[in-house]
Amino acid sequence: MRIISGKYKGRRISPPKNLPVRPTTDMSKEALFNVLNNHFNFSGLKVLDLFAGTGNISFEFGSRGSDNITSVDADFGCIKFIKQIASEFDFDIAVIKSDVFKFLEKNTATYDLIFADPPYGLDQQTFEKIVQLVFERGLLDPDGMMVIEHSKYTKMEHLEHFSFQKSYGGSFFSFFEFEPTEDAEEDSEEE
């Protein structure tokens, strides 16, 4: 895996092979950040990375200038690896070892951008619970955006606050906002 853009553009990161993860592919990550680039100035962005795994997404935000990143994962090996890379690259990442659902139920901070990449094998209800908790608990800033990565078998379009969806290879990204963006309205008009 490599960092696509920013201060550390092109740098390769090699996580241990024994981590229980499925990192977002470089192609999908590049496409995702092209979308986010149209919505955010990354400098000063407050980011929450759920099911952070290798830290792939957190590192990309760090390289692009975000200096307030929280990475949450339940696996000790993942946490250790994220801390190691954050230290090497001098990224300001708060790394939290926690079950994501327990974290969401207790957390009171708000974020500009929340990214979640749960294991694709989780059931539909579990994916939906992530969105429900974020909005019920008021964890997303009014102008913020939540992105969930999932497979084609998980359907997110029916959920409240759904804005739009993009697919790259086998990965789907569903975007959630308080108010639909102009992009989402244009996508709807085209259909």
Backbone torsions as a table, in degrees:
resi	resn	phi	psi	omega
1	MET	NA	148.4	-178.5
2	ARG	-135.9	160.1	175.2
3	ILE	-83.7	128.2	-171.3
4	ILE	-79.4	-40.5	-173.1
5	SER	-150.9	171.4	177.0
6	GLY	94.1	-160.4	-175.1
7	LYS	-55.5	-37.5	-176.0
8	TYR	-108.7	27.7	-179.1
9	LYS	-49.0	130.6	176.8
10	GLY	87.2	-11.9	-179.7
11	ARG	-69.1	132.6	179.0
12	ARG	-91.5	143.0	177.5
13	ILE	-126.4	127.8	-177.4
14	SER	-115.6	99.0	178.3
15	PRO	-72.0	155.9	175.6
16	PRO	-58.1	146.1	-176.3
17	LYS	-71.2	-18.2	-174.4
18	ASN	-88.8	5.6	179.4
19	LEU	-75.4	140.4	-178.4
20	PRO	-81.8	68.2	-172.0
21	VAL	-134.0	163.6	171.0
22	ARG	-134.4	85.7	-174.4
23	PRO	-62.7	146.4	173.7
24	THR	-59.4	130.6	-177.9
25	THR	-65.5	155.6	179.4
26	ASP	-59.3	-39.6	180.0
27	MET	-62.9	-46.7	179.6
28	SER	-65.1	-40.9	-179.0
29	LYS	-64.1	-41.9	179.4
30	GLU	-63.0	-43.5	178.9
31	ALA	-64.3	-43.2	178.1
32	LEU	-58.3	-47.2	-177.1
33	PHE	-71.2	-24.5	172.9
34	ASN	-64.4	-39.2	177.1
35	VAL	-67.0	-48.6	-177.0
36	LEU	-63.0	-32.9	179.3
37	ASN	-57.4	-31.1	179.9
38	ASN	-78.0	-10.9	-176.1
39	HIS	-113.9	-23.6	-170.7
40	PHE	-136.1	150.6	163.7
41	ASN	-96.0	117.7	-171.0
42	PHE	-69.1	-26.5	179.9
43	SER	-64.1	123.6	179.0
44	GLY	82.3	2.0	-179.2
45	LEU	-70.5	133.3	177.5
46	LYS	-94.5	113.5	-169.7
47	VAL	-116.9	138.5	172.0
48	LEU	-118.5	122.3	-179.5
49	ASP	-111.3	106.8	-177.9
50	LEU	-96.6	144.0	-172.9
51	PHE	55.9	51.8	-168.7
52	ALA	-63.8	-25.2	176.5
53	GLY	57.7	-116.5	-178.4
54	THR	-79.0	-9.4	-176.3
55	GLY	85.7	6.1	-177.5
56	ASN	-45.4	-50.2	-178.0
57	ILE	-72.1	-42.2	178.3
58	SER	-58.9	-42.9	-178.7
59	PHE	-65.4	-36.6	178.6
60	GLU	-63.9	-43.8	176.3
61	PHE	-62.9	-42.0	179.4
62	GLY	-61.1	-43.9	180.0
63	SER	-63.2	-30.2	-178.0
64	ARG	-88.8	4.1	172.8
65	GLY	106.1	-0.7	175.9
66	SER	-71.3	130.4	-176.3
67	ASP	-121.9	20.2	177.5
68	ASN	-141.0	78.8	-172.8
69	ILE	-117.2	133.8	174.4
70	THR	-118.7	123.9	179.4
71	SER	-111.5	126.9	-177.9
72	VAL	-121.6	128.5	175.1
73	ASP	-153.1	151.6	-178.3
74	ALA	-89.0	-14.0	-174.2
75	ASP	-89.7	127.2	-177.7
76	PHE	-61.9	-40.3	-179.4
77	GLY	-62.8	-40.0	178.0
78	CYS	-64.7	-45.0	180.0
79	ILE	-59.6	-45.8	-179.6
80	LYS	-61.1	-43.4	-179.4
81	PHE	-66.1	-44.0	179.2
82	ILE	-61.2	-44.3	179.2
83	LYS	-60.5	-42.0	-178.9
84	GLN	-61.9	-49.9	-178.2
85	ILE	-68.4	-40.5	178.2
86	ALA	-58.8	-39.1	178.4
87	SER	-68.3	-45.0	180.0
88	GLU	-60.2	-40.7	-175.8
89	PHE	-94.0	-2.6	-178.1
90	ASP	59.2	42.4	175.3
91	PHE	-86.3	142.1	177.3
92	ASP	-89.1	82.7	-177.9
93	ILE	-120.4	121.9	172.5
94	ALA	-84.8	117.9	-176.1
95	VAL	-104.7	122.4	-174.8
96	ILE	-121.7	123.7	175.2
97	LYS	-88.4	110.0	-177.8
98	SER	-163.6	153.2	166.0
99	ASP	-64.6	129.8	-175.1
100	VAL	-58.3	-41.1	-177.3
101	PHE	-67.9	-39.3	176.1
102	LYS	-65.0	-39.9	178.1
103	PHE	-61.1	-47.4	-178.7
104	LEU	-63.3	-34.9	-178.8
105	GLU	-72.2	-26.7	-176.6
106	LYS	-102.1	-24.3	-174.1
107	ASN	-69.0	143.5	178.9
108	THR	-121.7	-4.6	179.9
109	ALA	-72.7	159.6	174.7
110	THR	-116.3	157.5	-173.6
111	TYR	-135.5	150.8	174.8
112	ASP	-76.2	-36.8	-178.5
113	LEU	-139.9	129.1	176.5
114	ILE	-119.2	123.6	178.1
115	PHE	-115.1	132.5	178.0
116	ALA	-130.3	129.3	178.4
117	ASP	-127.4	70.6	-179.0
118	PRO	-67.3	160.0	173.7
119	PRO	-55.5	134.8	-177.5
120	TYR	-60.3	-23.9	-177.0
121	GLY	-76.3	-7.8	178.6
122	LEU	-66.1	152.4	-177.6
123	ASP	-77.6	166.5	-177.5
124	GLN	-53.1	-45.7	-177.4
125	GLN	-61.6	-35.5	-179.3
126	THR	-68.2	-41.2	175.1
127	PHE	-60.6	-44.4	-179.0
128	GLU	-63.7	-35.2	-178.9
129	LYS	-62.5	-34.8	179.2
130	ILE	-60.4	-49.4	-179.4
131	VAL	-62.9	-46.0	-178.6
132	GLN	-59.8	-45.5	-179.5
133	LEU	-62.6	-43.9	-178.8
134	VAL	-59.8	-46.3	-177.2
135	PHE	-78.4	-37.5	178.5
136	GLU	-64.5	-38.0	-176.8
137	ARG	-87.1	-1.8	177.3
138	GLY	65.4	39.1	-175.2
139	LEU	-86.7	-12.4	-178.5
140	LEU	-103.4	130.4	176.0
141	ASP	-60.1	152.2	-178.1
142	PRO	-54.6	-34.0	178.4
143	ASP	-98.0	11.8	-175.3
144	GLY	-83.7	-179.6	-178.7
145	MET	-142.6	141.4	173.5
146	MET	-115.1	137.9	179.5
147	VAL	-125.7	129.9	175.5
148	ILE	-118.8	127.3	174.9
149	GLU	-91.3	135.6	-178.5
150	HIS	-157.4	174.8	178.5
151	SER	-89.9	173.9	179.8
152	LYS	-66.8	-16.0	-177.5
153	TYR	-82.0	-14.7	179.1
154	THR	-97.2	127.3	-177.9
155	LYS	-106.3	127.5	-177.2
156	MET	-120.7	-11.7	-170.9
157	GLU	-61.5	-26.0	-175.5
158	HIS	-82.1	-9.7	-175.1
159	LEU	-78.0	148.9	176.4
160	GLU	-60.6	144.1	179.6
161	HIS	76.0	1.8	175.0
162	PHE	-62.5	135.2	-177.9
163	SER	-112.6	-56.3	178.4
164	PHE	-162.2	171.5	-177.5
165	GLN	-138.3	143.9	175.4
166	LYS	-129.2	147.4	176.0
167	SER	-127.0	141.2	179.3
168	TYR	-138.1	111.7	-176.8
169	GLY	61.5	-129.4	-179.8
170	GLY	-91.1	3.0	-177.9
171	SER	-102.8	138.5	174.8
172	PHE	-117.3	140.5	175.0
173	PHE	-118.9	120.8	175.3
174	SER	-104.6	131.9	-176.0
175	PHE	-108.5	136.0	-178.9
176	PHE	-125.8	137.4	179.1
177	GLU	-147.2	162.4	175.0
178	PHE	-68.2	-40.9	178.1
179	GLU	-120.6	133.9	177.1
180	PRO	-60.7	144.3	178.8
181	THR	-83.1	169.1	176.2
182	GLU	-61.0	-35.5	178.2
183	ASP	-57.0	-45.9	-176.8
184	ALA	-65.2	-39.9	179.6
185	GLU	-65.4	-39.4	178.4
186	GLU	-66.3	-42.3	178.6
187	ASP	-59.5	-41.6	-178.9
188	SER	-65.6	-39.5	-179.0
189	GLU	-67.0	-31.5	-178.6
190	GLU	-72.0	-28.8	-174.3
191	GLU	-75.2	NA	NA
